[in-house]
Amino acid sequence: MDTTNEPEALSRPQRRLLRRLYNGRTVPIQADGKAFLTYKEASRYLQAMEPDARGAVYAEMKAQAK
């Protein structure tokens, strides 16, 4: 089942960055008032959001990781 064409799917660069951010993480990233420790938690949350809100939360995760 190919889910890359679904509108809910994250883009390949987004998935790659999230995997790097959450790889071996011991301190959760806070975004949108929630704590995310694993890639799966973060990606499930992002995929459940509307595309506009998803971009804002993704940017927040990216900024927190730096």
C-alpha positions, 0 to 999 in steps of 0.5 A, spaced: 500 500 500 503 506 497 501 512 502 505 517 499 500 520 494 495 521 500 494 528 502 496 526 509 502 523 508 509 527 510 514 529 504 520 525 504 524 530 506 520 531 512 520 524 514 528 524 513 529 530 518 524 527 523 528 521 523 534 524 524 531 529 530 528 523 534 534 518 533 536 516 539 533 522 543 532 521 550 529 528 552 523 529 548 521 535 543 516 540 546 511 542 540 504 544 540 503 543 547 505 536 547 512 532 548 514 527 543 520 522 544 520 518 538 519 519 530 513 514 530 509 519 536 511 525 532 509 523 525 502 520 527 501 526 530 503 530 524 499 526 519 493 527 523 493 534 523 490 539 517 496 541 512 496 548 514 497 546 522 502 541 520 507 546 517 507 550 523 508 544 528 513 541 524 517 548 524 516 548 531 519 541 532 525 543 527 526 549 531 526 545 538 531 540 536 537 545 534 
